[in-house]
Amino acid sequence: MNSQQQRLIAALQTFLNTPLDAQLQRAASTNSQATALELFRAIATTVPAYQDFLKKQGIEPETIKTFSDFQSLPLTTKSNYLQAYPLAALCRHGKLETCDFIAVSSGSTGKPTYWPRFVSDEFSIATRFEQVFCNFGANTKSTLAVVCFPLGTWVGGMYTTSCCRHLAAKGYPITLITPGNNKTEIFRVVQELATLFEQTVLLGYPPFLKDAIDSGISQGIEWSRYSIKLVFAGEVFSEEWRTLVGERVGSSNFCYDSASLYGTADAGVLGNETPLSICIRRFLANHPDIARNLFGESRLPTLVQYDPNSRFFETQEDGTLLFSGDNGIPLMRYHISDTGGIISYEEMLQFLKERSFDPLKALESSQNRGISPLPFVYVFGRSHFTVSYFGANIYPENVMVGLEQLEIREWVTGKFVMEVKEDDRNNRFLSIVVELASGVIASPQIEHAIACSIHTQLLRLNSEFANYVPLEYQSPQITLTALGDPEYFPLGVKHRYTRNDAKFC
């Protein structure tokens, strides 16, 4: 039996034979720092690129004996590591053929990056999906999983499909279908197949799933017939948005009917929302002062729990997140350009207790299902998606909440573009271009209502905005466009919420 077969059989047996509860208990109790050191030694002895990387840094692997030594290791990045070596050299033993699958990500530059992996690398990621599906009750309920991520070489659709099939192999009553991001196909398969199952899970990017749900409603689809659950990845969204989308599919329990994955092309899923993390985030959404105290910023990050033995997180002083993890390309202290932080399970509960909130008590009515003592990682959207206005950082997350208020949300798609502009007297103003929903006609009344709603939420959520921006400059100037405006909201292109002019930043 060759080494590839041995790797596969060992990983598959562990995945199939380990109940989820046992896996989560192991994740919470194992010394993750020791696991990270073991991973370092494995990478340093089997990956040619990392061996050369250490040599150029003057580091002898044998000298890395303690966790303190580990923390002194140089960071790896896309530029200093991934782009500096041939693809094969980044893989175990310098052999690309140790991987059986290659996914692609384009990044902000549009230049493809290739991410090889072997099937055994998928099982730890499948456990993240297992957590989510168990919280949906998919361990006992027959479930149709509809993969709405784009298919092809891009990472999301194929990775999701593989992991969900692993769950079916483990015995979960899950059946997959993969229409991808083709709305016509999604509507067809849901209407023809969903009634054959006890529940249906839609998996996709948040803006696309909302658009698909709204389009389905306009075509007469009664989503509430199908006991819809939702899995998101790829973007931060507000709790108002979760409520809005949940209500449109007939959700009755927001902590158990949806979950977001914190995933990357680099290493699959790094963490996932749980009923506990969602319950906490919904409390913090209603208490922005407490959220600012916890996270240090005037915006609500994605909040997930993670297995530190699968993906080991660290934070830098500036809030940069690092992670280490085994993959087709094993990564050690990798700088992914995300900002955020780590909070232990005990620290989180103590922080909330001191502010008179007990999330475990809040989830008692669901028998505390889905609660595990795993650490939390919080992740903000990339900082370059902000605009600076009178020294205040304005975040897309703040504006989103304004568009998701009850009196506004039926008029808009949720997409917008914000930028700082100058008028003909060289006075700056905050410009927000908003995409109207299908069939909605622009009017001064709608413009005014949207401006007031966004202004109210900026004052509530963003203390910098409230204190830095003079009163006469606080109200945003709203421009309304039709659905799919080619300048601001071109169809088929990944949306950017900001336009920055360097002279204003």
Buried (B, 14 or more C-beta within 10 A) or exposed (E): EEEBEEBBEEBBEEBEEBEBEEBBBEBBEEEBBEBBBEBBEBBBEBBBBBBBBBEEEEBEBEEBEEEEEBEEBBBBBBEBBBEBBEBBBBBBEBEBEBBBBBBBBEEEEEEEBBBBBBBBBBBBBBBBBBBBBBBBBBBEBEBBBBBBBBBEBBBBBBBBBBBBBBBBEBEBBBBBBBBBBBBEBBBEBBBEBBEEBBBBBBBBBBBBBBBBBBBBEEEEBEBEBBBBBBBBBBBBBBBBBBBBBBEBBBBEEBBBBBBBBBBBBBBBBBBBBBBBBBBBBBBBBEEBEBBBEBBEBBBBBBBBBBBBBBBBBBBEEEBBBBBBBBBBBBBBBBBBBBBBBBBEBEEBBEBBEEEEBEBEEBBEEBEBEBBBBBBBBBBBBEEEBBBBBBEBBBBBBBBBBBBBBEEBBEBBBBBBBBBBEEEEEEEBBBBBBBBBBEEBEBEEEBBEBBBBBBBEBBBBBBBBBBEBBEEEBBBBEBBBBBBBBEEBBEEEEEBBBBBBEEEBE
